[in-house]
């Protein structure tokens, strides 16, 4: 993963997402997904902008099938925002603006 972007997996989901003391933004993606690749620079920019305030990372749905299945991820890219171990927002699609993401992150109390 580039820069401050974390890698989430089936194995570290509980410790890195559910038990996190800060909000967590998770990009569900796959290497073959064109819209996912298009979204990647925005995710990287958010990771750098919110470093230390929000965990920003990606979960490869091909390599980690359990978590996407448990969270009804039926299309990628799908981005979830978690706070205090609970999903508080969900965005689907590759044409999501940085401003939209910043608005969603603000819902978690991060400016």
C-alpha positions as CSV (number, residue, x, y, z in Angstrom):
1,X,0.0,0.0,0.0
2,X,1.2,3.5,-0.8
3,X,2.1,6.1,1.8
4,X,-0.2,6.1,4.8
5,X,-2.7,3.7,3.3
6,X,-3.1,0.6,5.5
7,X,-3.9,-2.9,4.4
8,X,-6.9,-4.5,6.1
9,X,-7.5,-8.2,6.0
10,X,-9.9,-10.8,7.3
11,X,-7.2,-11.5,9.9
12,X,-6.7,-8.0,11.2
13,X,-10.2,-6.6,10.8
14,X,-11.1,-6.9,14.5
15,X,-7.9,-5.3,15.8
16,X,-7.5,-2.6,13.1
17,X,-11.1,-1.7,12.4
18,X,-13.6,-2.8,15.1
19,X,-11.2,-2.1,18.1
20,X,-9.8,1.1,16.6
21,X,-9.7,4.2,18.9
22,X,-10.0,6.5,15.8
23,X,-12.5,6.4,12.9
24,X,-11.6,4.0,10.0
25,X,-12.2,4.4,6.3
26,X,-12.1,1.1,4.4
27,X,-11.9,0.9,0.6
28,X,-13.1,-2.6,-0.6
29,X,-11.3,-3.2,-3.9
30,X,-9.7,-5.7,-6.3
31,X,-6.7,-5.4,-8.6
32,X,-8.8,-6.1,-11.7
33,X,-11.4,-3.4,-10.9
34,X,-10.9,-0.3,-13.1
35,X,-13.1,2.0,-11.0
36,X,-11.1,0.9,-7.9
37,X,-7.8,1.9,-9.6
38,X,-9.4,5.3,-10.5
39,X,-10.3,5.8,-6.8
40,X,-6.9,4.9,-5.5
41,X,-5.2,8.3,-5.7
42,X,-8.1,9.9,-3.7
43,X,-7.8,7.2,-1.0
44,X,-4.0,7.8,-0.9
45,X,-4.6,11.6,-0.5
46,X,-7.1,11.1,2.3
47,X,-4.7,8.8,4.1
48,X,-2.0,11.5,4.0
49,X,-4.4,14.3,4.9
50,X,-6.0,12.5,7.9
51,X,-2.9,10.7,9.1
52,X,-3.2,10.2,12.9
53,X,-6.9,11.2,12.9
54,X,-8.4,8.5,10.7
55,X,-7.1,5.1,9.7
56,X,-7.5,4.9,5.9
57,X,-6.9,1.6,4.2
58,X,-7.9,-0.9,1.6
59,X,-9.2,-4.5,1.8
60,X,-8.6,-6.7,-1.3
61,X,-11.8,-8.6,-1.8
62,X,-10.2,-11.3,-3.8
63,X,-7.7,-12.2,-1.1
64,X,-10.1,-11.6,1.9
65,X,-13.5,-12.9,1.0
66,X,-15.0,-13.2,4.5
67,X,-15.3,-9.6,5.6
68,X,-16.9,-8.4,2.4
69,X,-19.4,-11.2,2.6
70,X,-20.2,-10.4,6.2
71,X,-20.8,-6.7,5.3
72,X,-22.9,-7.3,2.2
73,X,-20.4,-5.8,-0.2
74,X,-22.0,-6.6,-3.5
75,X,-20.1,-4.1,-5.7
76,X,-16.7,-2.6,-5.7
77,X,-15.4,-0.1,-5.0
78,X,-17.4,0.2,-1.8
79,X,-16.0,2.5,1.0
80,X,-17.2,2.1,4.6
81,X,-16.6,4.5,7.4
82,X,-16.4,3.0,10.9
83,X,-16.4,4.7,14.3
84,X,-16.4,3.0,17.6
85,X,-16.6,-0.4,15.9
86,X,-19.8,0.4,13.9
87,X,-20.4,1.3,10.3
88,X,-21.6,4.9,10.1
89,X,-21.5,5.5,6.4
90,X,-21.2,3.7,3.1
91,X,-20.2,5.0,-0.4
92,X,-20.4,2.9,-3.6
93,X,-18.7,3.6,-6.9
94,X,-15.6,5.0,-8.4
95,X,-16.8,8.5,-9.1
96,X,-16.8,9.8,-5.5
97,X,-15.1,13.2,-5.1
98,X,-12.6,14.0,-2.4
99,X,-15.1,16.6,-1.1
100,X,-17.7,13.9,-0.6
101,X,-15.2,11.7,1.3
102,X,-14.3,14.7,3.5
103,X,-18.0,15.3,4.3
104,X,-18.4,11.7,5.3
105,X,-15.3,11.8,7.5
106,X,-16.7,14.9,9.1
107,X,-19.7,12.8,10.3
108,X,-17.2,10.9,12.4
109,X,-16.2,14.2,14.2
110,X,-13.0,14.7,12.3
111,X,-12.5,18.1,10.6
